[in-house]
Amino acid sequence: MTTTVTTPPTETTPTPTVVKLGGSCLDDMSDAWWDDLAEHGRNNPLILVHGWSKLLKELNPRYTEPSAILRDRYGNQSRWTTPEVIDDIKAVSDALGKDVIARLGERGITTERLLGSDGLVHAGEGERWWWKDKQLVELDNLVGPITQVDPDRLANLKPGHCYLVTPLARNTAGQEVNTDADRAAAAIAGASSATCLTLVTDVPHLLIDGEPVRQISAEAAAEFRDRGATGGMRKKLRAAGEALDRGVEKVIIGSAPVSHMLAEDTGTVITRTQREEQAS
């Protein structure tokens, strides 16, 4: 069972805003989007968890090949991660970090980079049996489920400051492993006692049967996840459920500026129970 260490917010540890920024949409964030994030960050501590899938594909064409993705016996997908892949993740994350630090710095926000594997995110033993060439084979794959987040590594939470987290983890054997960025953001949000998790992606809403969804309960989101969601949205809905289970009050999925999503002016809001329909 997944567990996290949770420290209740106090006067000296203000509640942060946790934002997961998808690697596929980093290049599409406008100056106005960064202006909005910085304006919000002047009054609220920020934790920004980033993805890297698009950056890896741009680094080396081999990451676009089907063989780069493994599927386990339960149907879950994972990037086939070797020590070399970990090195490439760090390389693209370093370049991304410099860009984010510059964007926020010129807007008056200080940024502190943090590898999840440097004591923040801990992982359990990963799956060893994967489908390869239509056969289940035992493979070394440096991935692992998140078991704990140590909020003490986020000791510098304060308005005007941002933690930029690369969602790697350290397993019980001391190995550095890959984790899903959405689920890492969910675990970090729970451990830091955040009230909201914002998942910024390249689509404005969750779509069900082609229709945009403004509000949905965790139960209904999980039902759709298991019957109709695919790819990245399936992972986001799983992360949303995990965040709510960890005490986060709401999860918002969308592509708008963060303050608009937090105000629920746009995006899809997921809560533990279905809210009464609000007039639009």
C-alpha positions, 0 to 999 in steps of 0.5 A, a space after each residue: 500500500 502506498 503511504 506518504 508522510 504528511 506534515 500539517 501546515 503551520 504558521 511556519 510551513 504555509 500551504 503551497 500551490 502544487 502544479 504539475 507541468 506536462 513535458 509536452 506543453 512546456 514550449 506552448 506556455 506563453 509569457 502571459 502564462 508565466 506572468 500569471 504563475 509568478 503573480 500567484 507565486 508572490 503570495 503563495 509558495 510554489 512547488 512545480 513538478 515537471 514532465 520530460 517525455 517530449 524533451 527526451 524524444 527531442 534528445 534522441 529518436 530512440 525514445 520515440 520507438 515503440 520498444 522504448 515503452 514497456 507494458 507489464 502483465 497488468 496492462 500498465 505502461 512504463 518507459 524502459 529505464 536504464 542508467 543511461 535513460 536516467 542520465 538523459 532525464 537529468 540532462 533534459 531536466 537540467 536544461 529545462 530547469 535553467 529555462 524555468 529559473 530564468 523565466 521566474 527569476 525575471 518575474 521576481 520569483 526565486 527557484 530551487 531545483 530539487 531531484 526527487 531522488 535526493 531524499 524527497 521521493 522514495 520508491 518501492 520495488 518495481 515490476 520485473 515482468 514485462 511484455 517484450 516481443 509478445 512474451 513476458 520476460 524478466 527485465 531490469 527496469 529502473 522504475 518503482 511505485 512511490 511509497 513515501 514523500 519526505 516533506 522536510 526536504 521542502 523546508 524553504 516553502 514561502 511566498 516568492 519562492 518555487 521548488 522545481 522538482 524532477 520526479 525521480 525517486 530512490 528505491 530501497 536498494 538505493 537505486 535512482 528510479 523513474 516515476 510517473 510525474 503526475 503521480 509524483 505530483 499527487 504524492 508531493 501535494 499530499 505530503 505538503 498538505 496542499 489543498 489543490 493539485 493543478 495538472 497543466 496539460 495540452 488539453 483544456 478539459 477532460 472529455 467524456 464521449 466527446 463532451 468537456 467535463 467541468 466537474 466530476 467526482 473521484 468515483 466517476 473519474 475512476 470509472 471513466 479511467 477504467 472504461 474509456 480513458 487512454 494514455 496520459 489522461 488515464 495516468 492523470 485520473 489515477 493521480 487525481 484519485 491518489 491525491 484526493 486519497 491523500 487529503 488534497 481537496 480538489 484536482 484541476 486538469 486543464 491548459 489555462 493559466 494557473 490562477 484561472 484554474 484555481 478559481 475554477 473558471 476553466 478546466 475540469 475539477 475533480 473532488 471526492 464527491 460530486 458537487 451540486 451543479 452550478 449555474 454557468 
